[in-house]
């Protein structure tokens, strides 16, 4: 194995893994900033997230340029770099994003005339993951089991934070009235519906958001 190709491939994948680690770290701390009303920190974190990817790409680019003295494309070397990188992604949890990161670093290094599938991931190699179990990212709720109000209570309590609701009962009533206004034209009864709610709370500025979908029976 070409040791230089291996070192370059590892530099790129390490840059991507660092990006994911830092992005998850700042995203997971969003709940704490929200609960403690750290609004200045909320704005600072939001701004930082927008540049995380570019910073990690730039870091990887600089490391390759400086440590490996890469000035022009060596055909044999970069064919090996890509092959090794594909092997490094064999058990990676986010191979498609890692391929995109690789492309970003490569495109910083070399001219557009080299942007084809021999050197970058024009075609993804991540189809090998198709047979793996799909991660569970949402929970399904069925009003037919407990009624609409109890179902909404369950959804809200599943996402509650350390900051208590001031009046959850009133909040749920407001949600139900808003839901009925939006759904007044549907021909389905509430008991026929299913709510799929993502298992994550999303924070933006001074708001916390639950995101989901309403599924009705097939026509």
C-alpha positions as CSV (number, residue, x, y, z in Angstrom):
1,X,0.0,0.0,0.0
2,X,1.2,3.5,-0.8
3,X,1.9,5.1,2.6
4,X,1.5,8.6,1.2
5,X,-1.9,7.7,-0.2
6,X,-2.9,6.2,3.1
7,X,-1.8,9.3,5.0
8,X,-3.7,11.6,2.7
9,X,-6.9,9.5,2.9
10,X,-6.7,9.4,6.7
11,X,-6.2,13.2,6.8
12,X,-9.4,13.7,4.9
13,X,-11.5,11.2,6.8
14,X,-10.1,12.6,10.1
15,X,-11.1,16.1,9.0
16,X,-14.6,14.9,8.3
17,X,-14.9,13.1,11.6
18,X,-13.7,16.2,13.4
19,X,-16.4,18.2,11.6
20,X,-19.1,15.8,12.7
21,X,-17.8,15.7,16.3
22,X,-17.8,19.5,16.6
23,X,-21.2,19.9,14.9
24,X,-22.8,17.3,17.1
25,X,-21.2,18.9,20.2
26,X,-22.6,22.4,19.5
27,X,-26.0,21.0,18.4
28,X,-26.4,18.9,21.5
29,X,-25.6,21.9,23.7
30,X,-28.4,23.9,22.1
31,X,-30.9,22.6,24.6
32,X,-28.9,23.9,27.5
33,X,-28.5,27.3,26.0
34,X,-32.3,27.4,25.3
35,X,-33.2,26.3,28.9
36,X,-30.9,28.9,30.4
37,X,-32.0,31.7,28.1
38,X,-28.5,32.3,26.9
39,X,-29.7,34.1,23.8
40,X,-26.3,35.7,23.0
41,X,-24.7,32.2,23.0
42,X,-27.6,31.0,20.9
43,X,-26.8,33.5,18.2
44,X,-23.0,32.8,18.5
45,X,-23.6,29.1,18.1
46,X,-25.9,29.6,15.1
47,X,-23.3,31.7,13.4
48,X,-20.5,29.2,14.2
49,X,-22.5,26.3,12.7
50,X,-22.7,28.0,9.3
51,X,-18.9,28.0,8.9
52,X,-18.0,24.7,10.5
53,X,-17.9,22.7,7.3
54,X,-15.8,25.2,5.4
55,X,-13.3,25.5,8.3
56,X,-12.8,21.7,8.4
57,X,-12.3,21.5,4.6
58,X,-9.8,24.4,4.8
59,X,-7.9,22.7,7.7
60,X,-7.7,19.4,5.7
61,X,-6.6,21.3,2.6
62,X,-3.9,23.1,4.4
63,X,-2.6,20.0,6.1
64,X,-2.3,18.2,2.8
65,X,-0.6,21.1,1.1
66,X,1.9,21.7,3.9
67,X,2.6,18.2,5.3
68,X,2.6,16.3,2.0
69,X,3.8,19.1,-0.3
70,X,1.0,18.5,-2.8
71,X,1.2,21.0,-5.7
72,X,-0.1,19.2,-8.7
73,X,-2.2,16.1,-9.3
74,X,-0.3,12.8,-9.4
75,X,-2.6,10.4,-11.3
76,X,-1.5,7.2,-9.7
77,X,-1.3,8.7,-6.2
78,X,-4.9,10.0,-6.2
79,X,-6.4,6.9,-7.7
80,X,-4.9,5.1,-4.7
81,X,-6.1,7.8,-2.3
82,X,-9.7,7.4,-3.5
83,X,-9.5,3.6,-3.3
84,X,-8.1,3.7,0.2
85,X,-10.7,6.3,1.2
86,X,-13.5,4.0,0.0
87,X,-12.0,1.2,2.2
88,X,-12.0,3.5,5.2
89,X,-15.7,4.2,4.6
90,X,-16.6,0.5,4.7
91,X,-17.9,0.7,8.3
92,X,-18.4,4.5,8.5
93,X,-21.8,5.6,9.8
94,X,-22.0,8.6,7.4
95,X,-20.3,7.4,4.2
96,X,-22.2,9.7,1.8
97,X,-21.4,12.8,3.7
98,X,-17.8,11.7,4.0
99,X,-17.7,11.3,0.2
100,X,-18.9,14.9,-0.1
101,X,-16.3,16.1,2.3
102,X,-13.6,14.3,0.2
103,X,-14.9,16.0,-2.9
104,X,-14.7,19.4,-1.2
105,X,-11.1,18.9,-0.2
106,X,-10.1,17.6,-3.6
107,X,-11.8,20.5,-5.4
108,X,-9.8,22.9,-3.2
109,X,-6.6,21.2,-4.3
110,X,-7.0,20.8,-8.0
111,X,-8.5,22.2,-11.2
112,X,-12.0,21.6,-12.5
113,X,-10.7,19.4,-15.4
114,X,-10.0,16.6,-12.8
115,X,-13.6,16.6,-11.4
116,X,-14.7,13.2,-12.7
117,X,-15.4,9.9,-11.1
118,X,-11.8,8.6,-11.3
119,X,-10.8,11.1,-8.7
120,X,-13.9,12.3,-6.8
121,X,-17.3,10.8,-5.9
122,X,-19.5,11.7,-8.8
123,X,-21.1,8.3,-8.2
124,X,-21.5,7.3,-4.6
125,X,-20.1,4.0,-3.3
126,X,-22.4,4.0,-0.3
127,X,-25.1,1.7,-1.8
128,X,-23.5,-1.1,0.3
129,X,-25.4,0.2,3.3
130,X,-28.8,-0.3,1.7
131,X,-29.4,-3.6,3.5
132,X,-28.6,-2.2,7.0
133,X,-31.4,-1.6,9.4
134,X,-32.9,1.9,9.1
135,X,-32.4,4.0,12.2
136,X,-35.5,4.8,14.2
137,X,-35.8,8.6,14.1
138,X,-39.4,9.1,14.9
139,X,-42.2,7.8,17.2
140,X,-45.7,7.1,16.0
141,X,-48.8,8.2,18.0
142,X,-52.3,7.0,17.3
143,X,-55.2,9.1,18.8
144,X,-57.5,6.1,18.4
145,X,-55.8,4.5,21.4
146,X,-56.0,7.3,24.0
147,X,-57.8,10.2,22.4
148,X,-56.5,13.3,20.8
149,X,-55.7,15.3,24.0
150,X,-53.9,12.5,25.8
151,X,-51.9,11.8,22.6
152,X,-50.8,15.4,22.4
153,X,-49.9,15.3,26.1
154,X,-47.7,12.2,25.4
155,X,-46.0,14.0,22.5
156,X,-45.2,17.1,24.6
157,X,-44.1,15.1,27.6
158,X,-41.8,13.0,25.5
159,X,-39.9,16.2,24.6
160,X,-40.1,18.0,27.9
161,X,-37.0,19.7,29.2
162,X,-35.8,20.6,32.7
163,X,-37.8,23.9,32.4
164,X,-41.4,23.0,33.2
165,X,-44.4,24.1,31.2
166,X,-46.3,27.0,32.8
167,X,-49.6,25.6,31.8
168,X,-49.4,22.5,29.7
169,X,-53.1,21.8,29.8
170,X,-53.9,25.2,28.2
171,X,-51.0,24.7,25.7
172,X,-52.5,21.4,24.6
173,X,-55.9,22.9,24.2
174,X,-54.5,25.7,22.0
175,X,-52.7,23.1,19.9
176,X,-55.9,21.1,19.4
177,X,-57.9,24.1,18.4
178,X,-55.2,25.1,15.9
179,X,-55.1,21.5,14.6
180,X,-58.9,21.4,14.1
181,X,-58.9,24.7,12.3
182,X,-56.2,23.5,9.8
183,X,-57.8,20.0,9.4
184,X,-61.5,21.1,9.2
185,X,-61.8,20.1,5.5
186,X,-60.4,16.6,5.9
187,X,-62.8,13.7,5.4
188,X,-61.0,11.5,8.0
189,X,-61.8,11.4,11.7
190,X,-59.1,12.2,14.2
191,X,-59.2,8.6,15.3
192,X,-58.2,7.5,11.8
193,X,-55.0,9.5,11.9
194,X,-51.4,8.8,12.9
195,X,-48.8,11.3,14.1
196,X,-45.2,10.6,13.4
197,X,-43.0,12.9,15.5
198,X,-39.2,13.1,15.1
199,X,-37.4,12.1,18.3
200,X,-35.4,15.3,18.4
201,X,-36.3,18.8,19.5
202,X,-34.9,21.5,17.1
203,X,-33.8,24.8,18.5
204,X,-33.6,28.0,16.5
205,X,-33.2,31.5,18.1
206,X,-35.6,31.6,21.0
207,X,-37.8,28.8,19.8
208,X,-37.9,25.0,20.3
209,X,-39.7,23.0,17.6
210,X,-41.2,19.6,17.3
211,X,-41.4,18.3,13.7
212,X,-43.6,15.6,12.4
213,X,-46.2,14.5,10.0
214,X,-49.9,13.5,10.0
215,X,-50.7,10.3,8.2
216,X,-54.2,9.6,7.0
217,X,-55.6,6.2,5.8
218,X,-55.0,5.3,2.2
219,X,-57.7,6.6,-0.1
